[in-house]
Every structure is written in C-alpha cells, then in structure tokens.
Amino acid sequence: LDWNVGYVFGARDGYTYRRAIGVNGKLPFPSVHVMQGDALVINVHNSLDVPTSIHTHGLFNNGTNYYDGPDMVTQCGIPPGENFTYVFETKDQFGTFWVHGHTRHQEADGFHTPLIIHSRKQPVIDYDEELTMTFEDWYTTEFYVRQEYIESLEDARTLVPNYPRALINGYDGNNTAPITFVPKRRYRLRIICMSVNNWFKFRIPGHKMTIIEADGVESMPLEVDGLSMGPGQRYSVIVTAHKSDEFNYLYNVTSYSPVLLRDAGFKPLVYTGLVKYRDGAPVKTIPAPSDEHLVWPEETAMQVADKQTRLPADRRIELTVNKFIDKHHVLLNALSSSLYKPVLVPTLYTALSMGELAKNSSVYGPQTNAYILKHLEVVEIVINNPIGDDHTFHFHGHNVQVIETGPYGNSSTDNRKPVAHQQSELWPMWRDTVQVRAYGFIRVRFRADNPGVWFLHCHLAIHMYNGLAVVFVEAPNVLQQRQSVPEAMVEMCKRQGILTQGNGAGNQGFDLSGLPPAIYLPS
C-alpha cells in the first residue's frame, strides 16, 4: 500500500468544517484487508507539517519491535516530506484490528482505518457474509489545538466544555448508509471502536448477537443483546437475519462518556440506522427495555475458543491509576508514581544500546515508568482504579488473559454502585484492550515471549496525553541478540537531531543530565 498522509478538510459530523488527517486525500480512507500469514507493507509519505507514525493495533510485531509505531518509544516519527516503509508480519494472527497514527495523537483527527486479517481456517460459526462497522467520536477542533489552548489558560476551570459528536462508518451518525440483510442469511459484523474518549453501545433490536471474537482472538460463542465498547476494543458477532423480508428494522448506537456523564451539560448521543430487508418495507418498532435488563458482554464471561486455561503467574506488578490537578487546574494522570513523558532517546534504542545496564530500569529515565520483564516469565498485572473515571488500557505486543475484575476504592463518593466482583471462566478470554471501571480493578496475565519495548497506556487520548502510561522492557538481553533497528530508521532520527544511543538522556551509565525533570504525583 502507498499512503500519502496529509491534511484534508470537511464537515465529517455534518456541522463543523475543520482540518483533519486523511490518506491519499480521503477521509475516511479504505479499510485494509490481508490474509493470515501475509506481510502487510505500507509505504508512508508524510505530507503533514509535523512528524507521523503508524501502529497496527493488536499486531504483536514479534521480531520487529521497531515497527510498532509509538513515537519515542520504538521509533522517531517520520519527518514532514519524507517516506518510510513499514513491513508488518501477520504470522499466525487473524481477526479484527485497526491501524492508527501514534504520534501527536493523530488518531484523534481521523488518521485511522480498520485492518481485517482473514483467517485461513474455519470460523467458530460459519457465516454467509461479513460487514465492518466503525464508531468514533469527533470534536470541533484538532486534538493538539484543543490541548494547547487548555494549557494556555490561567485557570482551566474557565474552559467551555467541547462535547463530541459521533461518526458511524466514518460519517455523521445520522447519515450512515443502511445495513442490508437478506432473509435467512447469517452475517458476521466486525465492530471497531475507534473513538478517542467515548464509549459506544450497539444493538439491533429484534435480533440476537453471538460474540465469536474479541480483539483478534476467537471466543467460544456467547449470546448477548448488545455490545458495550471502550476506545480501542473490537468484537465480531454473528447475527442471523429473519426468515421474512416483511419488515425493516433499526439499529441503535449510543455514544457516551463515563466521565462526562457527571457533567450536567452532556447527554449521551443516540443514533439509529436502518437495517434494510426490502426497499419500502415498514420499519418494525421493537420496545426497548432498559440497559440493566439486557445482556452485555462481560470480559470475564467470555471464554477463549482454543480452551487455554489460566497461566500460573511467576510475578505480579500492581499499578494504580492516579490523578491530580495542577496549579492551573489542569488534570494530570499517572499509572505509576510519575507521569509518563517521552525522553530524549527512543526507549527501544536505549534497550538495544546499553548492554547489561539495559536490565536496570533506571537507565530509561523516571519519565518512562519502565518495568523490566524476564524472558518467558508469566507476568500478572493488576490495574487498580480508585477514581471516578472509566478507562481502557491497551497492551502493545501482547494479548492478556482476563483473570478477575472487582471493586477498588470508595464508589460511594460519586454515588456509584460498586463494581461487581467476577472471576474468569475455565478458559479465560485473551484480548489486547481491557476496560477498567471507575472504582474497580482488573487482573490479567501474559507470558513475556516477545522481547522488545512495549507500551501499556490508557486508550483515552486525553489520559494518555496527560501521562497515563508505563513501558515494559521485555527481555532486553534476548532483544539485543535478536533485533537491530534498520539503518533507515536510525538515519531518520539523526536527520531530526534525535539521539539514537545511550540512556534516556543519550548519556552513558546512569547520567540522566539533560532530561526534563520527572513530574511526580503528590503522595
């Protein structure tokens, strides 16, 4: 594929004409389809006036960590006016993924598209046809324009809230083309939540859905009434069309923010679209029960199709979501004691160039919140969330087994019902993006079998921007033996004046002079 990444202009939400980021002059731009085992080659030309990079969300990039995409974690961004070619090996992976920008939060400005890796084997349930649906939230201003304005305020409490609208399949949610069903046919719907901050709920009243995949991992069939998805998550569901084309139906999409629901000025946005069986057929109205009377997917309720049991944990890392308000009343977030901030050398390059010291987290700089993982150990991660915001956390380079969720902290301060305590079933589900509810926790496990530097971050753009991330430096000694950064990537850094060797500051040993001071949360 040849991608010319550049600015485009339009009113995607049907209201606000603004600048956005597209590919080859288009937004939305075409989905990417490949077969399992094939290599996906994307030649990127950067026509923006700032650097860019791409991330194949959910691909492991095992053996090619340098193609993972996050700027200053595994690479330097592609400079304006330059080209760079990514080679993504799909290997054994298949399912529903997406590609998005991973520099300057460009995914928030339209730079994203579905990535479908078609399996070479029989699906969990056979189907006749497949459709892809995408959901995203859309703001009236560009992400960095909005953030720089907030940071310029003497008192951020004076900010007028900017609530997003919703896009379905890349267009205003009120003007999306119908879904067409043929009676008696069985459909696979691939649903991708490409939003920046909002959650989405999706239902087709009068039709049951059976989940067969989450985040590129096949699941045991699970029947639900609808899907509730946070930023970055994906599902495949099987829907069987009715036997008759007597009626058309409406699907429902609700876009909402668990954070903004506490703001009296924000109301969930509800969209309906046509499920067309026959031109001119009357629309059958289905009474809508309240959400609490419907079955929604719980991550602990799903089971993996290959029936892999729980991994026994060798090690436990406990992370706690923290936030505080700075002197300008701007919210800052951390998943450790300090805010994640990029350092002066891409963290992967430090891991490859520091020899034995690469096994010491100090050399990466406190801003990276680096954790060193041993090769092939089973790591248990617990993420505690004692605050009133929901999050989705995305694991780069790995899927994780969802072991347990439950309450954490005092939900009564927000008049919230406590999060239910739930253990996984016999064969825990694997996925790469997990929800962590307000005043709740999640416990997950994975095997450190992918040497490299892997980001773990909240997939709400504002929280990631504010520092809610850590880095796993996985088996750096094995990494040094197996991988080296392509010379073209090293030269790309040098042309931008970015250091490519040494610790986080570009120095030797533990000399971190030159790094901006880390921002620690008050205890």
Rosetta blueprint (number, residue, H / E / L):
1 L L
2 D E
3 W E
4 N E
5 V E
6 G E
7 Y E
8 V E
9 F E
10 G E
11 A L
12 R L
13 D L
14 G L
15 Y L
16 T L
17 Y L
18 R E
19 R E
20 A E
21 I E
22 G E
23 V E
24 N L
25 G L
26 K E
27 L L
28 P L
29 F L
30 P L
31 S L
32 V E
33 H E
34 V E
35 M E
36 Q L
37 G L
38 D L
39 A E
40 L E
41 V E
42 I E
43 N E
44 V E
45 H E
46 N E
47 S L
48 L L
49 D L
50 V L
51 P L
52 T E
53 S L
54 I E
55 H E
56 T E
57 H E
58 G L
59 L L
60 F L
61 N L
62 N L
63 G L
64 T L
65 N H
66 Y H
67 Y H
68 D L
69 G L
70 P L
71 D E
72 M L
73 V L
74 T L
75 Q E
76 C L
77 G L
78 I E
79 P L
80 P L
81 G L
82 E L
83 N E
84 F E
85 T E
86 Y E
87 V E
88 F E
89 E E
90 T L
91 K L
92 D L
93 Q L
94 F L
95 G E
96 T E
97 F E
98 W E
99 V E
100 H E
101 G E
102 H L
103 T L
104 R L
105 H L
106 Q H
107 E H
108 A H
109 D H
110 G L
111 F L
112 H E
113 T E
114 P E
115 L E
116 I E
117 I E
118 H E
119 S L
120 R L
121 K L
122 Q L
123 P L
124 V L
125 I L
126 D L
127 Y L
128 D L
129 E E
130 E E
131 L E
132 T E
133 M E
134 T E
135 F E
136 E E
137 D E
138 W E
139 Y L
140 T L
141 T L
142 E L
143 F H
144 Y H
145 V H
146 R H
147 Q H
148 E H
149 Y H
150 I H
151 E H
152 S H
153 L L
154 E L
155 D L
156 A H
157 R H
158 T H
159 L L
160 V L
161 P L
162 N L
163 Y L
164 P L
165 R E
166 A E
167 L E
168 I E
169 N L
170 G L
171 Y E
172 D E
173 G H
174 N H
175 N H
176 T L
177 A L
178 P L
179 I E
180 T E
181 F L
182 V L
183 P L
184 K L
185 R L
186 R E
187 Y E
188 R E
189 L E
190 R E
191 I E
192 I E
193 C E
194 M L
195 S L
196 V L
197 N L
198 N L
199 W E
200 F E
201 K E
202 F E
203 R E
204 I L
205 P L
206 G L
207 H L
208 K L
209 M E
210 T E
211 I E
212 I E
213 E E
214 A E
215 D L
216 G L
217 V E
218 E E
219 S E
220 M E
221 P E
222 L E
223 E E
224 V E
225 D L
226 G E
227 L E
228 S E
229 M E
230 G L
231 P L
232 G L
233 Q L
234 R E
235 Y E
236 S E
237 V E
238 I E
239 V E
240 T E
241 A L
242 H L
243 K L
244 S L
245 D L
246 E L
247 F L
248 N E
249 Y E
250 L E
251 Y E
252 N E
253 V E
254 T E
255 S E
256 Y E
257 S L
258 P L
259 V L
260 L H
261 L H
262 R H
263 D L
264 A L
265 G L
266 F L
267 K L
268 P L
269 L E
270 V E
271 Y E
272 T E
273 G E
274 L E
275 V E
276 K E
277 Y L
278 R L
279 D L
280 G L
281 A L
282 P L
283 V E
284 K L
285 T L
286 I L
287 P L
288 A L
289 P L
290 S L
291 D H
292 E H
293 H H
294 L L
295 V L
296 W L
297 P L
298 E L
299 E L
300 T L
301 A L
302 M L
303 Q E
304 V E
305 A L
306 D L
307 K L
308 Q L
309 T L
310 R L
311 L L
312 P L
313 A L
314 D L
315 R E
316 R E
317 I E
318 E E
319 L E
320 T E
321 V L
322 N E
323 K E
324 F E
325 I E
326 D L
327 K L
328 H L
329 H L
330 V L
331 L E
332 L E
333 N E
334 A E
335 L L
336 S L
337 S L
338 S E
339 L L
340 Y L
341 K L
342 P L
343 V L
344 L L
345 V L
346 P L
347 T H
348 L H
349 Y H
350 T H
351 A H
352 L H
353 S H
354 M L
355 G H
356 E H
357 L H
358 A H
359 K H
360 N L
361 S H
362 S H
363 V H
364 Y H
365 G L
366 P H
367 Q H
368 T H
369 N L
370 A E
371 Y E
372 I E
373 L E
374 K L
375 H L
376 L L
377 E L
378 V E
379 V E
380 E E
381 I E
382 V E
383 I E
384 N E
385 N E
386 P L
387 I L
388 G L
389 D L
390 D L
391 H E
392 T E
393 F E
394 H E
395 F E
396 H L
397 G L
398 H L
399 N L
400 V E
401 Q E
402 V E
403 I E
404 E E
405 T E
406 G E
407 P E
408 Y L
409 G L
410 N L
411 S H
412 S H
413 T H
414 D H
415 N L
416 R L
417 K L
418 P L
419 V L
420 A L
421 H L
422 Q E
423 Q E
424 S L
425 E L
426 L L
427 W L
428 P E
429 M L
430 W E
431 R E
432 D L
433 T E
434 V E
435 Q E
436 V E
437 R L
438 A L
439 Y L
440 G E
441 F E
442 I E
443 R E
444 V E
445 R E
446 F E
447 R E
448 A L
449 D L
450 N L
451 P L
452 G E
453 V E
454 W E
455 F E
456 L E
457 H E
458 C E
459 H L
460 L L
461 A H
462 I H
463 H H
464 M H
465 Y H
466 N L
467 G L
468 L L
469 A E
470 V E
471 V E
472 F E
473 V E
474 E E
475 A L
476 P H
477 N H
478 V H
479 L H
480 Q H
481 Q H
482 R H
483 Q L
484 S L
485 V L
486 P L
487 E H
488 A H
489 M H
490 V H
491 E H
492 M H
493 C H
494 K H
495 R L
496 Q L
497 G L
498 I L
499 L L
500 T L
501 Q L
502 G L
503 N L
504 G L
505 A L
506 G L
507 N L
508 Q L
509 G L
510 F L
511 D L
512 L L
513 S L
514 G L
515 L L
516 P L
517 P L
518 A L
519 I L
520 Y E
521 L L
522 P L
523 S L
